[in-house]
Amino acid sequence: MRRYNKAFILATTALACSPALAGAQEAGEARDGPIEEAAAVPAPAPTVDGAEIVVTAQRREERLVDVPISVSAVNQEALDRAQVRTVTDIATVVPNIQINETIGNTYGPLITIRGLSPSADTSLARDQPVGLYIDGVPIGKSTGAAFDIVDLERVEVLRGPQGTLYGKNTIGGAVNLITRKPSGEFGGQVSASYGTYDSFVGKMVVDLPEVAGFSLKLSGVTKQYGGYYRNSATGENFGEQDLWAGRVDLRWQPAANFSALYSYDISNSKGTPSQLALTAVTGAGPVAFINDLLAPYVVDGRTRTTGANSARQSDFETTGHALTLEWEPGLGDLTLKSITARRTAKTRSKSDFDGSPIDLLRFTLNNDYEQFTQEVQALGTLGDFKYTLGFFYLDDSYDVFNPRWNFQFGGNDRFDVSERGGESNSYAGYGQIAWTPSALDGRLTLSAGARYSHEEKSAHELLLANSAYAANPASPNSGVFLRDEDGNPITRSGQPAAGARPGAGGIGYTDLIPLENNGTWKKFTPEFNVLYKIQPSFSVYARYATGFKSGGINDTAATNAAFLTPYDPEKLTSYEAGLKYAGWNGRVQLNAAVYHSIYKDFQAGVFVPTLVTTNIINAGEAQFTGFEIDGALRPVDSLTINFGGGYVDARYTDFVLPDGTDVTDTYVLSRVPKWNWQFGAVHQADLGFAMLEMSANYSWRSSQYASIVADPLSKMPSYGLLNARIALTDIELGNGSTLELAAWGKNLTDKEYLVSAINLSILTVGQFGEPLSAGVEARVKF
């Protein structure tokens, strides 16, 4: 593995942080014209070249300034500069969104918007507060959502509930991944990147010419990473990855008013788990002995080499099929659209949660998930009215195998059993109508929308807590399974229940009968928006929205009673006001919003240390109040400055635990930094034979807690990351081909920071982020 000199890396990449203003041109000032004229010729939103970013946040192509919601959009060039390759990377270039890693693995991003974050274990039984979409297809669960994104055109991040325009219910926001469609013309690109710790990324995209109405685009990527953190117990590194991903897009357009697009994508990754460093030991009572046992392995801060003998596997594979049909029947501008999709996710992991080479806490976690979705939409215009109508259906199922070994010291016979699974069906009708009265010259737009959601869920669970079961199988704490009226386990064979315990020499846990539960939830959620254009490039808006996240079943419950007690739906009322400005010939863009959200029956995740999992209970009420701002300045043609940030005050206003304890003032909202901000710049200079492009981005977020208990041991301190890149672009190679050469650096200040942490009551482990890294990249476009 090649080692890089830190001083050399800093000296080289620091060039990207000092934009020279050579060749700057005097900024022109544009005078805003009539609203009608602006509608015909949209004012550009500032990018590096002043080109407009068109978004489809409301299912139509619109300027950012015309969209009455808080939305950020990032184009392909910005994504390439920031080395965005996975969902997790998006947070480095988009403000007011946080994407954490699920502790211990590499395949489950936790997306937080406006303080709404998912429970830390990404249970497949639960809905996520932030929706993730790829070309309009929802990614139902965050488990397996860290797939590599091949050939993105742009990313859109929508904040707040989005139920009246999107099929899958999204109470906290949505992240839209929009890929580039086949062009019908020959072209493409090939790129390769190599960096520290044996990181390599190779990518190829080929667009083929149209033949008989068919256009085909093929893309693929391969990625290898050797890992920075070393595992002294296995001889491997933590976080190693060998990934390949591919995508096929086939478009058929037999007529101008009809098109069919079939897309297939696959990501396959094999690797090792992330490092979990032992940061504290707090054993007491019967397990106090572990304090002296583990003391030699406690670390103070980022440590490159630790030992974890059971950290062996972190693999995942995702696949997706999608068929999108669009037809314009000739009834005005009516467009009918159908999106039919099937997606699968499979993960396999073997994890070690004690941060030491001693066999104390380890488990296997195998997830299998599949979903089918069907969405139909009708979009059109009637006079001064624009309308969107839609119907959505989802059918998904999952199975989980999750045995755990506690204090086995090398033994394999006696383990805790956890097998669970379930399925759900979701039906929804939604619509929105927007009125822009021509009598007001297109300045005012009033919108009203509504959604009706119907969700059905079922789950089964088989849990056997080995030690408690050995002491008394009839104890409520011995597990979750079918019991008789006295609490005794009912076996399939009719033989004594003692033989179902692993290690007891009997039939084993398969002799127990899983417990089953189901529930149905439904809700009507309206929304109202008003937008007023003061000038074509300047608008203000207000929004009232309601949201709904269905109830569910705790399939990771520790007792029968907990499993048989569903948690209630979460209901949202949101108030928002904002402004958008995009003027001065695309040299200035500013978006700002303030919001206040009230959640009734807020679904709070309570961590269960003995099961290394989180169960959901309902808090009476939680409130989130904050503001967001983002924008860009282009003072001269060669320089673009981007900025963004936000503040959120998230707190419980009514939270009483099931045992009657009032925790309203003591519990916190997990993974919610109060402050975050980003600042970046891109500078371009024409060298004649090439363009010199220098870019840098700094992002910072304040401290946050990893769980709803304000636990100092698992608190993640504030941190900021500096990334930069310097490139020679547009080097002519002939025949329309160009070459790009670049050097990049990430975490240039070598900041030490935590991306996740967990207190298991007897010990605490933390997952540290990557240190300073750098590399080079070459790209050929043709």
C-alpha positions in Angstrom: 0.0 0.0 0.0 1.5 3.3 -1.1 2.0 6.0 1.6 1.6 9.6 0.9 3.4 12.5 2.5 0.9 14.7 4.3 2.7 17.9 3.7 2.9 17.2 0.0 -0.8 16.5 -0.2 -1.7 19.7 1.6 0.6 21.8 -0.5 -0.7 20.4 -3.7 -4.4 20.5 -3.0 -4.3 23.8 -1.3 -3.9 25.4 -4.7 -7.6 24.6 -5.2 -8.5 26.8 -2.2 -6.9 30.0 -3.6 -9.0 31.2 -6.6 -7.0 33.5 -8.9 -9.1 36.0 -10.6 -7.1 36.2 -13.8 -9.2 36.8 -16.9 -12.3 38.0 -14.9 -14.8 39.8 -16.9 -17.0 42.7 -15.7 -20.3 41.4 -14.4 -23.3 42.5 -16.4 -26.6 43.5 -14.8 -29.9 42.3 -16.3 -33.1 44.3 -15.8 -36.0 42.1 -15.0 -38.7 42.1 -17.7 -42.4 41.2 -17.6 -43.5 38.0 -15.9 -44.9 36.6 -19.1 -41.6 37.2 -20.9 -39.7 35.5 -18.1 -41.9 32.5 -18.4 -41.0 32.1 -22.0 -37.2 32.6 -21.5 -36.4 31.4 -18.0 -33.8 33.3 -16.0 -30.8 31.1 -15.4 -29.8 29.7 -12.1 -26.1 30.2 -11.4 -23.8 27.3 -12.0 -20.1 27.4 -13.0 -21.1 28.4 -16.5 -24.3 30.3 -15.7 -26.5 27.5 -17.1 -29.9 26.9 -15.6 -30.6 23.9 -13.4 -34.1 22.6 -14.2 -35.7 20.6 -11.5 -38.6 18.1 -11.5 -39.4 18.5 -7.8 -43.1 18.9 -8.6 -43.1 16.2 -11.4 -42.7 18.9 -14.1 -39.6 20.7 -15.4 -39.5 24.1 -13.6 -37.0 26.7 -12.6 -35.9 26.5 -9.0 -37.4 30.0 -8.4 -40.8 28.8 -9.5 -41.0 25.9 -7.0 -42.9 26.7 -3.7 -40.9 24.3 -1.6 -37.4 24.1 -0.1 -35.3 22.3 -2.7 -31.6 22.0 -3.5 -30.3 20.7 -6.8 -26.8 19.6 -7.8 -25.8 19.0 -11.4 -23.5 16.3 -12.8 -20.4 18.5 -13.0 -20.7 19.4 -9.3 -21.2 15.8 -8.4 -18.1 14.8 -10.3 -16.0 17.5 -8.7 -17.0 16.3 -5.2 -16.4 12.7 -6.0 -20.0 11.8 -5.3 -20.4 8.1 -6.0 -22.8 6.8 -3.4 -25.9 8.0 -1.6 -23.8 8.7 1.5 -21.5 11.1 -0.5 -24.4 13.5 -1.3 -24.2 15.2 2.1 -20.8 16.6 1.2 -22.3 18.9 -1.5 -25.9 19.5 -0.4 -26.5 21.7 2.7 -29.2 21.0 5.4 -29.1 17.2 4.9 -27.2 14.7 7.0 -26.4 11.2 6.0 -24.9 9.0 8.7 -23.6 5.5 8.4 -25.4 2.6 10.2 -23.0 1.6 12.9 -20.8 -1.3 11.9 -21.8 -1.7 8.3 -21.3 0.0 4.9 -24.6 -0.5 3.2 -27.3 1.4 5.3 -27.2 5.2 5.0 -29.3 7.1 7.6 -30.7 10.2 5.9 -31.8 13.1 8.1 -33.7 16.2 7.0 -35.0 19.0 9.3 -34.2 16.9 12.3 -36.1 13.8 11.2 -33.8 10.8 11.3 -34.4 7.1 11.1 -33.9 4.6 14.0 -30.2 3.6 14.1 -30.7 -0.1 13.2 -32.7 0.4 9.9 -35.1 -2.4 10.7 -36.8 -3.6 7.6 -40.2 -3.4 9.3 -40.1 0.4 9.5 -40.7 3.3 7.1 -38.0 5.9 6.7 -38.8 9.6 7.3 -36.9 10.7 4.2 -37.8 9.1 0.9 -35.1 8.0 -1.5 -36.0 7.8 -5.2 -34.1 6.8 -8.4 -35.8 8.1 -11.5 -39.1 8.2 -9.7 -38.8 4.7 -8.2 -38.8 4.6 -4.4 -36.1 2.8 -2.5 -38.3 1.4 0.2 -35.6 0.7 2.9 -32.3 2.3 3.8 -30.7 -1.2 4.2 -28.9 -1.8 0.9 -29.4 1.8 -0.2 -25.6 2.6 -0.3 -25.4 1.3 -3.9 -23.2 3.0 -6.3 -24.8 5.6 -8.6 -23.8 5.3 -12.2 -24.1 8.2 -14.6 -26.1 10.7 -12.5 -27.5 13.8 -14.3 -28.5 15.6 -11.1 -29.6 15.2 -7.5 -32.6 17.0 -6.0 -33.2 17.3 -2.3 -36.7 18.3 -1.2 -37.4 19.3 2.4 -40.6 18.7 4.3 -43.5 16.3 3.5 -44.0 15.4 -0.2 -47.1 13.2 -0.2 -49.2 15.1 -2.7 -46.8 14.6 -5.6 -44.9 11.4 -4.8 -46.2 7.8 -4.7 -44.3 6.6 -1.6 -45.3 8.6 1.5 -42.4 10.9 2.6 -43.0 12.8 5.8 -39.6 14.4 6.2 -38.4 15.0 2.7 -37.1 13.3 -0.5 -33.8 12.7 -2.2 -34.3 12.3 -6.0 -31.5 10.6 -8.0 -32.0 11.4 -11.6 -29.9 9.5 -14.1 -28.9 10.6 -17.6 -31.2 9.1 -20.2 -30.1 7.6 -23.6 -29.5 10.4 -26.1 -29.7 8.4 -29.3 -26.3 9.7 -30.3 -22.9 8.1 -30.0 -20.9 9.3 -27.0 -19.7 8.5 -23.5 -16.8 8.6 -21.2 -14.2 6.5 -19.5 -12.5 7.4 -16.2 -10.1 6.0 -13.7 -9.1 7.2 -10.3 -6.4 6.0 -7.9 -5.8 7.2 -4.3 -4.5 6.5 -0.9 -5.1 3.2 0.9 -5.3 1.4 -2.5 -8.5 3.0 -3.6 -9.4 2.6 -7.2 -12.5 3.6 -9.2 -13.0 2.8 -12.8 -16.1 4.0 -14.7 -17.4 3.7 -18.3 -20.5 5.1 -20.0 -21.4 4.4 -23.6 -24.4 6.0 -25.5 -25.2 4.2 -28.7 -26.9 5.7 -31.8 -30.6 5.4 -32.2 -31.7 2.5 -34.4 -35.4 2.1 -35.5 -36.5 4.2 -32.6 -34.4 2.4 -30.0 -31.7 4.2 -28.0 -29.3 2.3 -25.7 -27.0 3.5 -22.9 -24.6 1.2 -21.0 -22.7 2.1 -17.9 -20.6 0.4 -15.3 -18.3 1.0 -12.4 -15.8 -1.0 -10.5 -14.4 0.1 -7.1 -11.8 -1.3 -4.8 -10.7 0.1 -1.4 -8.0 -1.4 0.8 -9.2 0.3 4.0 -7.3 2.6 6.3 -8.1 0.9 9.7 -6.3 -2.4 10.4 -7.7 -5.4 12.1 -4.9 -7.1 14.1 -7.1 -10.1 15.0 -7.9 -11.1 11.4 -5.0 -9.7 9.4 -7.4 -7.9 7.1 -8.3 -4.2 7.1 -11.6 -2.8 8.3 -13.8 -1.3 5.6 -12.3 -3.2 2.7 -14.5 -3.2 -0.4 -14.6 -4.8 -3.8 -17.6 -3.5 -5.7 -18.9 -3.6 -9.2 -22.1 -2.0 -10.5 -23.8 -1.7 -13.9 -26.8 -0.1 -15.5 -28.7 -0.6 -18.8 -31.1 2.0 -20.2 -33.1 1.1 -23.3 -35.5 3.7 -24.7 -38.0 3.1 -27.4 -39.8 6.1 -29.1 -41.8 4.9 -32.1 -43.7 8.2 -32.2 -43.2 11.8 -31.0 -46.0 11.3 -28.4 -45.0 8.0 -26.9 -41.9 6.6 -25.2 -40.9 3.5 -23.2 -37.8 3.4 -21.1 -36.6 0.2 -19.5 -33.8 0.4 -16.9 -31.9 -2.3 -15.0 -29.3 -1.6 -12.4 -27.2 -3.9 -10.1 -24.6 -3.2 -7.4 -22.6 -6.0 -5.9 -20.2 -5.4 -3.0 -18.0 -7.7 -0.9 -16.0 -6.4 2.0 -15.3 -6.2 5.7 -17.2 -4.3 8.4 -16.2 -0.8 9.5 -14.0 -0.5 12.5 -15.8 -0.2 15.9 -13.3 1.2 18.4 -13.8 0.6 22.1 -14.1 4.0 23.7 -15.4 3.2 27.2 -16.1 0.2 29.4 -18.9 0.5 32.0 -19.5 -3.1 33.3 -21.3 -3.3 36.6 -22.7 -6.1 38.9 -22.3 -9.6 37.4 -20.4 -8.2 34.3 -18.1 -5.9 36.2 -15.2 -8.3 35.4 -15.1 -7.1 31.8 -13.7 -3.7 32.9 -10.3 -5.1 33.7 -10.6 -7.6 30.8 -11.2 -4.9 28.2 -9.1 -2.0 29.8 -6.1 -2.7 27.5 -8.2 -2.2 24.4 -9.9 1.1 25.3 -8.8 3.9 22.9 -8.7 7.6 23.2 -9.6 8.9 19.8 -8.9 7.6 16.3 -6.7 4.6 16.3 -5.6 2.9 13.1 -5.0 -0.6 14.5 -7.5 -2.5 16.7 -8.5 -6.1 17.0 -11.9 -7.6 16.3 -11.8 -11.4 15.7 -15.4 -11.6 14.5 -15.5 -8.7 12.1 -15.5 -10.8 9.0 -18.1 -9.8 6.4 -20.0 -6.8 5.1 -21.5 -7.7 1.7 -24.6 -6.4 -0.2 -26.2 -6.7 -3.6 -29.1 -4.6 -4.9 -30.9 -5.0 -8.2 -33.6 -2.9 -9.9 -35.9 -3.2 -12.9 -38.0 -0.3 -14.0 -40.3 0.3 -17.0 -41.5 3.9 -17.6 -44.2 4.6 -20.2 -45.1 8.2 -21.3 -48.0 9.0 -23.6 -49.4 12.3 -24.8 -52.8 11.4 -26.2 -53.4 14.7 -27.9 -55.8 16.2 -25.4 -54.2 19.5 -24.8 -50.9 19.0 -23.0 -52.1 16.0 -21.0 -49.3 13.5 -20.3 -50.0 10.0 -18.9 -47.2 8.2 -17.2 -46.7 4.8 -15.7 -43.7 3.6 -13.6 -43.6 -0.2 -12.9 -40.6 -1.3 -10.9 -39.2 -4.2 -8.9 -36.2 -3.9 -6.6 -34.3 -6.3 -4.4 -31.7 -5.9 -1.7 -29.6 -8.7 0.0 -27.0 -8.1 2.7 -24.7 -10.5 4.6 -22.7 -9.4 7.5 -20.7 -10.9 10.4 -19.9 -8.2 13.0 -18.0 -7.8 16.2 -19.4 -5.2 18.7 -16.9 -5.3 21.6 -14.0 -3.5 19.9 -11.5 -6.1 21.1 -10.0 -9.5 20.1 -11.9 -11.1 22.9 -15.1 -13.0 21.9 -17.7 -11.0 23.9 -20.4 -9.6 21.5 -20.8 -10.8 17.9 -23.6 -11.5 15.6 -24.6 -12.4 12.0 -27.1 -10.2 10.2 -28.6 -11.5 6.9 -31.3 -9.4 5.2 -33.4 -10.3 2.2 -35.8 -7.6 0.8 -37.8 -7.2 -2.3 -40.4 -4.7 -3.4 -42.8 -4.2 -6.3 -44.2 -0.7 -7.0 -46.7 0.6 -9.6 -47.4 4.3 -10.1 -49.6 6.0 -12.6 -49.8 9.8 -13.2 -51.8 12.2 -15.2 -50.3 15.7 -15.7 -51.9 18.5 -17.7 -53.2 22.1 -18.0 -56.7 23.5 -18.2 -56.6 27.2 -18.8 -54.9 28.8 -15.8 -54.8 25.5 -14.0 -52.1 22.9 -13.8 -52.9 19.5 -12.3 -51.2 16.3 -11.2 -53.1 13.2 -10.3 -51.6 9.9 -9.3 -52.1 6.4 -7.9 -49.5 4.4 -6.1 -49.2 0.7 -5.0 -46.4 -1.0 -3.1 -46.0 -4.7 -2.2 -42.9 -5.6 -0.3 -41.6 -8.4 1.9 -38.5 -9.2 3.9 -36.7 -11.9 5.9 -34.0 -11.5 8.5 -31.6 -14.1 10.1 -29.8 -12.5 13.1 -28.3 -14.9 15.7 -26.2 -13.4 18.4 -23.3 -14.7 20.6 -22.8 -13.0 24.0 -19.9 -13.8 26.3 -19.2 -17.1 24.5 -15.4 -16.7 24.5 -15.1 -18.8 21.3 -18.1 -21.0 21.7 -20.7 -21.4 19.0 -23.4 -23.7 20.4 -25.2 -21.3 22.8 -26.5 -18.3 21.0 -29.5 -16.1 21.0 -31.9 -16.6 18.2 -33.5 -13.9 16.2 -35.5 -14.7 13.0 -38.0 -12.2 11.7 -39.8 -11.2 8.6 -42.9 -9.5 7.2 -44.7 -7.9 4.4 -46.7 -4.8 3.6 -49.1 -3.4 1.1 -49.6 0.3 0.5 -52.2 2.0 -1.6 -52.4 5.8 -2.1 -54.2 8.3 -4.3 -52.8 11.8 -4.5 -53.2 15.0 -6.5 -52.4 18.7 -6.7 -53.9 21.6 -8.6 -52.2 24.9 -9.1 -54.0 28.1 -10.3 -52.0 30.9 -11.9 -54.6 33.6 -12.8 -53.7 35.3 -16.1 -55.4 38.4 -14.8 -52.4 38.9 -12.5 -49.8 38.5 -15.3 -48.7 35.1 -13.9 -47.4 36.6 -10.6 -49.6 34.6 -8.2 -49.9 30.8 -8.0 -52.3 29.1 -5.5 -51.9 25.3 -5.1 -53.9 22.8 -3.2 -53.1 19.1 -2.9 -54.2 16.0 -1.0 -53.3 12.4 -0.4 -55.1 9.4 0.9 -52.9 6.6 2.2 -53.9 3.0 3.2 -51.2 0.8 4.6 -51.3 -2.8 5.7 -48.4 -4.5 7.5 -47.8 -7.9 9.0 -44.8 -9.3 10.8 -43.5 -12.5 12.5 -40.7 -12.9 15.0 -38.9 -15.7 16.7 -36.6 -14.6 19.5 -34.9 -16.9 22.0 -32.7 -15.2 24.7 -30.5 -18.2 25.6 -29.5 -17.4 29.2 -33.1 -16.3 30.2 -34.6 -19.3 28.4 -32.2 -21.7 30.2 -33.2 -20.3 33.6 -36.9 -20.4 32.9 -38.5 -20.9 29.4 -41.8 -19.5 30.7 -40.2 -16.1 31.7 -41.5 -13.2 29.7 -37.9 -12.3 29.0 -37.0 -15.7 27.6 -38.0 -14.6 24.1 -40.8 -14.0 21.6 -42.7 -17.1 20.4 -46.1 -18.8 20.7 -46.9 -19.7 24.3 -49.7 -21.3 26.2 -51.9 -19.5 28.8 -49.2 -20.0 31.5 -46.5 -18.6 29.3 -44.8 -21.9 28.5 -43.4 -22.3 24.9 -45.5 -24.3 22.5 -43.3 -26.6 20.4 -44.1 -27.9 17.0 -43.1 -31.5 17.9 -44.8 -31.5 21.3 -41.5 -32.4 23.0 -40.3 -30.5 26.1 -39.5 -26.8 25.5 -36.1 -27.1 27.0 -34.8 -28.9 23.9 -35.5 -25.9 21.7 -32.6 -23.9 23.3 -29.4 -23.9 21.2 -26.8 -25.9 22.9 -29.2 -28.0 24.9 -28.9 -31.1 22.7 -32.6 -31.1 21.5 -34.3 -30.3 18.3 -33.3 -26.7 18.5 -35.0 -23.4 18.1 -36.9 -24.4 14.9 -39.2 -26.4 17.3 -40.6 -23.0 18.5 -43.4 -21.3 16.7 -42.9 -17.6 15.7 -45.4 -15.0 16.9 -47.4 -13.1 14.3 -49.0 -9.7 14.3 -50.6 -7.3 11.8 -52.1 -3.9 11.5 -53.8 -1.4 9.1 -53.4 2.4 9.1 -54.9 5.0 6.9 -54.9 8.8 6.7 -56.0 11.8 4.6 -53.4 14.6 4.4 -54.0 17.9 2.6 -51.6 20.6 1.6 -51.8 24.3 0.5 -49.2 26.5 -1.1 -49.1 30.1 -2.3 -46.3 31.6 -4.4 -46.0 35.3 -5.5 -43.4 36.5 -8.1 -42.3 40.0 -7.1 -40.1 39.9 -10.2 -39.5 37.1 -12.7 -36.3 36.2 -10.8 -37.7 36.8 -7.3 -40.5 34.9 -5.6 -41.8 34.4 -2.1 -44.0 31.5 -0.9 -45.8 30.0 2.0 -46.8 26.5 2.6 -49.1 24.6 5.0 -48.7 20.8 4.8 -49.7 17.7 6.7 -47.9 14.4 6.7 -48.4 10.8 7.9 -46.0 7.9 8.6 -47.9 4.7 9.2 -47.8 2.7 12.4 -46.0 -0.6 12.6 -44.8 -3.6 14.5 -41.6 -3.9 16.5 -40.2 -7.0 14.9 -37.1 -6.7 17.1 -39.1 -6.8 20.4 -37.7 -8.6 23.4 -41.1 -9.8 24.8 -44.4 -11.1 23.5 -46.1 -8.1 25.0 -43.9 -5.6 23.1 -44.3 -7.5 19.8 -48.1 -7.6 20.1 -48.3 -3.9 20.9 -48.0 -1.9 17.6 -46.8 1.6 17.6 -49.2 4.3 16.3 -48.9 6.4 13.2 -46.9 9.6 13.3 -48.8 12.8 12.2 -47.3 16.0 11.0 -48.5 19.6 10.7 -45.9 21.8 9.0 -45.7 25.6 8.4 -43.1 27.0 6.0 -42.3 30.3 4.4 -39.5 31.2 2.1 -38.0 33.2 -0.7 -36.1 32.4 -3.9 -34.0 34.7 -6.0 -32.1 34.0 -9.3 -31.1 37.1 -11.1 -28.3 39.4 -12.4 -27.9 37.2 -15.5 -27.6 34.1 -13.3 -24.9 35.6 -11.1 -26.8 35.5 -7.9 -29.0 32.8 -6.5 -30.5 32.8 -3.0 -33.0 30.4 -1.4 -34.2 30.8 2.2 -36.9 29.1 4.3 -38.2 29.1 7.8 -40.3 26.3 9.2 -42.1 25.0 12.2 -43.2 21.4 12.4 -45.4 19.7 15.0 -45.4 15.9 15.2 -48.1 14.1 17.1 -47.4 10.5 18.3 -43.8 11.0 17.2 -42.1 7.6 16.6 -39.1 7.6 18.9 -36.5 4.9 18.8 -35.5 3.5 22.2 -32.3 1.4 22.1 -32.3 -2.1 23.7 -28.6 -2.9 24.5 -29.1 -6.6 25.1 -30.5 -7.0 21.5 -28.3 -4.3 19.9 -31.4 -2.9 18.3 -34.0 -0.1 18.6 -37.7 -0.4 19.3 -40.2 2.3 18.5 -42.5 3.9 21.0 -44.7 6.9 20.5 -43.8 10.2 22.2 -46.9 12.5 22.6 -45.5 15.4 20.7 -42.2 16.8 19.2 -41.6 20.1 17.6 -39.0 21.2 15.1 -38.3 24.9 14.4 -35.6 26.1 12.1 -34.3 28.0 9.1 -32.4 27.1 5.9 -30.4 29.1 3.4 -28.4 28.2 0.4 -27.3 30.0 -2.8 -24.5 30.9 -5.1 -22.6 33.9 -6.3 -20.8 34.4 -9.6 -19.1 37.7 -9.3 -17.1 37.1 -12.5 -17.6 34.5 -15.2 -14.6 32.4 -14.0 -15.6 32.2 -10.3 -18.6 30.6 -8.6 -19.1 30.7 -4.8 -21.6 28.3 -3.2 -22.9 28.5 0.3 -25.6 27.0 2.5 -26.5 26.3 6.1 -29.3 25.9 8.6 -30.4 25.7 12.2 -32.9 23.4 13.8 -34.3 23.5 17.4 -35.7 19.9 17.8 -37.3 18.9 21.1 -39.9 16.8 22.7 -42.9 18.7 24.2 -44.7 15.7 25.5 -42.9 12.3 26.1 -44.0 9.9 28.8 -42.5 6.4 28.7 -44.9 3.3 29.0 -43.9 2.9 32.6 -45.1 6.5 33.4 -41.7 8.2 33.5 -41.8 11.7 32.1 -38.7 12.2 29.9 -39.9 15.3 28.0 -37.1 17.5 29.3 -34.3 14.8 29.5 -34.6 12.9 26.2 -33.2 14.4 23.0 -33.7 13.9 19.2 -30.9 11.7 18.0 -28.5 12.6 15.1 -29.8 16.2 14.9 -27.0 18.8 14.9 -28.4 22.2 15.7 -26.2 24.0 13.2 -24.7 23.0 9.8 -23.1 25.0 7.0 -21.2 24.6 3.8 -19.0 26.9 1.8 -17.4 26.2 -1.6 -15.9 27.8 -4.6 -15.0 26.8 -8.2 -12.6 28.8 -10.3 -11.9 28.3 -14.0 -9.1 29.8 -16.1 -8.5 29.4 -19.9 -5.0 28.2 -20.5 -5.5 27.9 -24.3 -4.9 24.2 -24.6 -7.1 23.4 -21.6 -9.3 24.9 -18.8 -7.7 25.0 -15.3 -10.4 24.3 -12.8 -9.9 24.6 -9.0 -12.6 23.8 -6.5 -12.9 23.4 -2.7 -15.7 22.7 -0.3 -15.9 22.9 3.5 -18.8 21.5 5.4 -19.4 21.7 9.2 -22.0 20.4 11.6 -22.4 20.8 15.3 -22.4 18.1 17.9 -25.2 15.5 18.1 -26.3 12.5 20.2 -26.3 9.0 18.8 -29.5 8.0 20.7 -32.5 9.7 22.3 -30.8 9.5 25.7 -28.4 12.4 26.2 -25.5 10.0 26.8 -22.1 11.7 26.8 -20.3 8.4 26.0 -22.0 8.2 22.6 -22.1 11.9 21.8 -20.6 12.8 18.4 -18.6 16.1 18.6 -18.9 18.8 16.0 -16.6 18.6 13.0 -15.8 20.1 9.7 -14.3 18.5 6.5 -12.3 20.3 3.8 -12.2 18.7 0.3 -10.6 20.1 -2.8 -9.8 19.3 -6.4 -7.6 20.8 -9.2 -8.2 19.7 -12.8 -7.2 20.4 -16.4 -10.3 20.0 -18.4 -11.3 20.2 -22.1 -8.0 19.0 -23.5 -8.7 18.3 -27.1 -7.8 14.8 -28.4 -9.4 15.1 -31.8 -12.6 13.6 -33.3 -14.6 15.5 -30.7 -12.9 13.7 -27.7 -11.5 15.6 -24.7 -9.3 14.6 -21.8 -9.5 15.7 -18.2 -6.7 15.2 -15.6 -7.3 15.9 -11.9 -5.9 15.6 -8.4 -8.2 15.5 -5.4 -8.0 15.5 -1.6 -10.5 14.7 1.1 -10.5 15.7 4.7 -7.4 17.9 4.0 -7.1 19.0 7.6 -7.0 15.3 8.7 -9.9 16.0 11.1 -10.6 13.2 13.6 -14.4 12.7 13.9 -17.1 10.2 14.7 -19.7 9.1 12.2 -21.6 6.9 14.6 -21.4 5.6 18.2 -23.4 3.2 20.4 -23.6 2.6 24.1 -24.3 -1.1 24.9 -24.6 -0.3 28.6 -21.5 -2.4 29.5 -19.3 -0.8 26.8 -19.3 1.9 24.2 -17.9 1.7 20.7 -17.5 4.4 18.1 -17.0 4.5 14.4 -14.5 7.1 13.3 -14.5 8.7 9.8 -11.8 8.4 7.2 -8.5 10.4 7.6 -6.9 12.6 5.0 -6.9 11.0 1.6 -5.8 12.0 -1.9 -5.6 10.7 -5.4 -5.5 11.4 -9.1 -8.1 10.9 -11.8 -8.2 10.8 -15.6 -11.3 11.1 -17.7 -11.9 10.8 -21.5 -15.2 12.1 -23.0 -16.1 11.1 -26.5 
